[in-house]
Amino acid sequence: MHSSQSTTVSRCSLVIRTTDVWTGRPAAASAVRVRLEDVRATPLRTSEGSWAFLDIHGNFCTIIVESDMYLPCTRQVDLSTLKQGHPVVELFLMPSRRYTPPASASGIIRRLTDGAGKPLSDVEVFAYVEDDSMARGRILDEEVATGSTKLRCLPGATKLKNGDALAVRGKDGKGAEWFRVLPTEDGEELRLELDRPTAGRWKRHTLLLPAAAAVSDRDGWVLLPFRGRVSPVGGVAVRLMHEDRTLEERWPLEQGKTDVLPDFVWVK
C-alpha cells in the first residue's frame, strides 16, 4: 500500500523595498506597515528588510504603506511588467513631522498656511542647492531627451544612494526639475534610473544638484530632507505647487542643521 503526499509550492509574486530618502537605507521595520489593498495575505520579511508577498492572483495590485514616521505612500503595480524571478518594487518614503532627523542632517521644517492662517495641505514643495560646487555629478550623455527615464553621469564627491533627489536646471537657472534616482556603478561612471520621465532636454555636462522634495501634510507641515553635504552659505531655491498655482521662493538652509522655520504664509 502506497501513501500519497501532496506538495504545495509557493511563488514569490512581489517584493517591496521601503527606502528612507533621508538616509538611503531601508526604513525600520517597526516604523512601517505594508499591505496590499483588498488582499488578505500577510507579507514575509526578507533578510534584507524587504516585504515579500506570495501567490498573488491577477496582474494588478495596489501597495499601501502606512506609518507614523513617514508620509503615507500608495503605488499601483502591474506585476506582469516586473522582472521574472526578481519582482522587486522600491518605494521611497518621505519623513513626516514626527520623524527624528539623523544627527548632523541638513533639512528644513516649515508649516504652510493661507492668508487666514489655515493650514495648506497637499502642497508639492521642491528645493535645490544652487551652489555648483556641491553638484553630485554631471551628465555624460550627449543629450538626455525629454521623457527619458535613464541617464549616465560622472559622479561627484558625495556617493549617491537609492532615493536621492537630484535637480537639473538651465544655464539661466530656469526650467529646473527634479527626480529620484537608483544608481548603478559602471566603471568610473554611474547609470541612473529615474523615478519619473524628464520634462526637459538636458545636454552633456549639465550638473546634477542636491535636491529635496516633499508634500505638506494635513496640518500644513512640510519637511525637506537633504542628504550629504550642502552649501555652507546661502540657501536653497524653492518651488511650491498647489492646485493650479506655482510660487518661486528662496529659503535658508544650514549645513548640518535641520531648522524649523517660521510659518510660510501663501496668500493667493
LINNOR-V951060 format. One record per backbone hydrogen bond with DSSP energy under -0.5 kcal/mol. CO is the residue of the C=O (numbers start at 1). NH is the residue of the N-H. If there is no record, write none. Layout:
{{CO NH} {CO NH}}
//
This chain:
{{7 9} {8 10} {11 13} {11 55} {14 53} {15 17} {15 89} {16 51} {17 19} {17 91} {18 27} {19 21} {19 93} {20 24} {25 20} {28 31} {28 32} {29 32} {31 69} {33 66} {35 64} {36 39} {44 52} {46 49} {50 46} {51 16} {52 44} {53 13} {53 14} {59 79} {61 63} {61 77} {62 37} {63 75} {64 35} {64 66} {65 73} {66 33} {69 96} {73 65} {75 63} {77 61} {77 79} {78 81} {79 82} {83 86} {86 83} {86 88} {87 15} {89 17} {89 91} {91 19} {91 93} {93 21} {94 71} {96 99} {99 101} {102 105} {106 226} {107 259} {108 224} {109 261} {110 222} {111 264} {112 120} {113 266} {114 117} {118 114} {119 121} {122 124} {123 125} {123 216} {124 241} {125 214} {126 239} {127 212} {128 237} {130 132} {131 134} {132 135} {136 156} {137 208} {138 154} {139 205} {142 204} {143 145} {144 202} {145 148} {148 198} {149 194} {151 192} {152 140} {152 141} {153 155} {153 190} {154 138} {157 159} {161 164} {164 181} {165 211} {166 179} {167 209} {168 177} {170 173} {174 170} {177 168} {179 166} {180 195} {181 163} {182 193} {184 191} {186 189} {188 155} {189 186} {190 153} {190 192} {191 184} {191 193} {192 151} {192 194} {193 182} {198 147} {202 144} {203 206} {206 139} {207 209} {208 136} {208 137} {209 167} {210 129} {212 127} {214 125} {216 122} {217 220} {220 112} {221 217} {222 110} {223 225} {224 108} {224 226} {225 227} {226 106} {234 253} {235 130} {236 251} {237 128} {238 249} {239 126} {240 247} {241 124} {242 245} {245 242} {247 240} {249 238} {251 236} {254 257} {257 107} {257 259} {259 109} {259 261} {263 265} {264 113} {264 266} {265 267} {266 268}}
//
